[in-house]
Amino acid sequence: MTETQAIDYDGLIPNNVGLNRDQRLRRALETWYPAYIDWWKTAGPAVHQDRPVYLRTAVGVDPEGWARFGYVKMPDYRWGILLAPAVDGRKVGFGAHRGEPAWQEVPGEHRAMLRRLLVIQGDTEPASVEQQRHLGATAPSLYDLRNLFQVNVEEGRHLWAMVYLLQKYFGRDGREEADDLLRRRSGDTDQPRMLGAFNEATPDWLSFFFFTFFTDRDGKMQLSALAQSGFDPLSRTCRFMLTEEAHHMFVGDSGIQRVVQRTCAAMRAAGIDDPTDVDRVRALGVIDLPTIQRKLNLHFSLTLDLFGAEISTNAANAYTAGLKGRYREDRLEDDHELRDATYKVLRWRDGAAVTEAVPALSALNMRLRDDYVDECGGGIARWNRDIAAAGYAFTLRLPHVGFNRRIGEFAGAALAPDGTKGDPASFLPTPDDGAYIASLMRPETEPGRYAGWIAPPRVGIDGKPGDFEYVRLAEA
C-alpha cells in the first residue's frame, strides 16, 4: 500500500456528498486514493498517460451543466463522487417493503446481500479498463483515442462511486472490499475479476467497439435495475452513472457503424458485388462483413452470460428485499411484488429449446436479458440500413440467445447462431480473423486523419471540427 497522503477534497474530488465533513470517510479515502492511482498507472492505459487529453469531467448533477470539457493528463483527472438529486418522500417501489420510506442507511437484514451487489458492480468497472489497457497504442485516430480514454476515466469514476458506498456504509468490511477491487486483475490466474466476460481479452478496436456496444449496454441494464433500489444512496449513485454510460454505448454503436460504412464504401469503389468474397474484400484493407458477424456472435454471447442463470433465487431474493428492481420498474404496471405472476422462460430440454412459464420472481434475470436483447436490435438495424443503402444483400443478425453460452439453461448446448444444432466454434472468430484484424491495427496520430478500415465520424466531440487535436501527443 502506498503511503497515506492528504487529499484536496474541493479541488481533486468533485462531490456532493459532504466529504469535507465526513472524517471517517476521509480517512478511508486517504488510504485508498493513492492505491487507486498506483492501480491506474500500472493497470490503466499503457500509453499516453503523460499527454493532455480533451476529456469530459463530471463536476455536478445539474442536467444543463453537469460536465466540463478540457485538456487533462489522465493521472490528474478529477474522479468525483456524485449522486443524483434526492427525491423528496421517495419510497421503496417493489418487493416486500414496497411503500415504505426509502432507506438512507443499510437495512441490517439485507446488509450482506447489498454489499455483494455493490462489489459485483464495482468489480466490473476497473476490469474493463484493464481489458482495454493496450488499445491506445493502435488507435485509428485521435478522435477514437480520446473516446477510449474518456470511457476509461469514467469507468474509473464508476469504481469510485461503488467504493464510496462501500466505505461510507459498510465499515471495515467495506474498506476491505474496496481494497480488493484494486487487487483483482482481468484475466489473472490467481486473482481474476469476478465475472467471466471481464476476464476476456480485448485485443483490437473491433473488439472494443463491440464491447462498448454490448457489454456496456449490459452495464446500463444492471445500473437501471439498481437505480430502482430501495437503498436510496445506491439509487442516486446509479442514476447519475447512467448519465455517463450513454456515451460509452455511443462509442460502440457509432464505431461499428463507421467500420461497416468504410467496408461498404471500399467494396463499392472496387466493384465488389459479393460481400462474402473475403479475400477480395481484405485485399482492400477493410474488415469484411462475415468477420464482423463472427465478432458480433462472440461478444453478444459473452455478454448474455453476464445476466446469470435464467432462473435465479438470488435475483428473486434481491427483488423481494427491495434492493434491485426490474428495468424501468417505476414504469411497469403490475403489483410490483410478483407473488402470483409468471414469466415465459426459454429453456433447454432434451436437446431442444422450449418455452415454459415459471414464477416471475425466479425469472428476473431472464426478463432483464429480454429487455437487453430488444434494445440491442436497434443498433443492428442501423448498421443493416447502411449495408442495404450501399446495395448489398447482407444482414447482420443477433445470434440465438442459446448460442455459445457458458452459464444458464443453454450452457454447453451445441447450437448454431440460428438456433439449429451446430458447432458454436464454427461461427466464432478464427485465428486467421484475429491475425488479419491485428494487421490493420496501426495507429493514426495526425489530427483529422483516420485509419483506412474505419470511416470518420459525422460530428466531433463537444462540437469540435474534424481536424481537432483531441490528444496532444507532442506535448508532455
SULURVEN-V916419 format. One record per helix or strand of 2 or more residues. SS is the DSSP state (2 for helix, 1 for strand). FROM is the first residue (numbers start at 1). LEN is the number of residues. If there is no record, write none. Layout:
BEGIN
SS_FROM_LEN + SS_FROM_LEN
END
This chain:
BEGIN
2_9_4 + 2_19_3 + 2_23_21 + 1_52_7 + 1_67_7 + 2_74_3 + 2_108_24 + 2_135_4 + 2_142_28 + 2_171_13 + 2_196_4 + 2_205_22 + 2_232_39 + 2_278_5 + 2_289_19 + 2_313_8 + 2_329_3 + 1_342_8 + 1_352_8 + 2_360_30 + 2_424_4 + 2_431_10 + 2_461_3 + 1_471_2
END
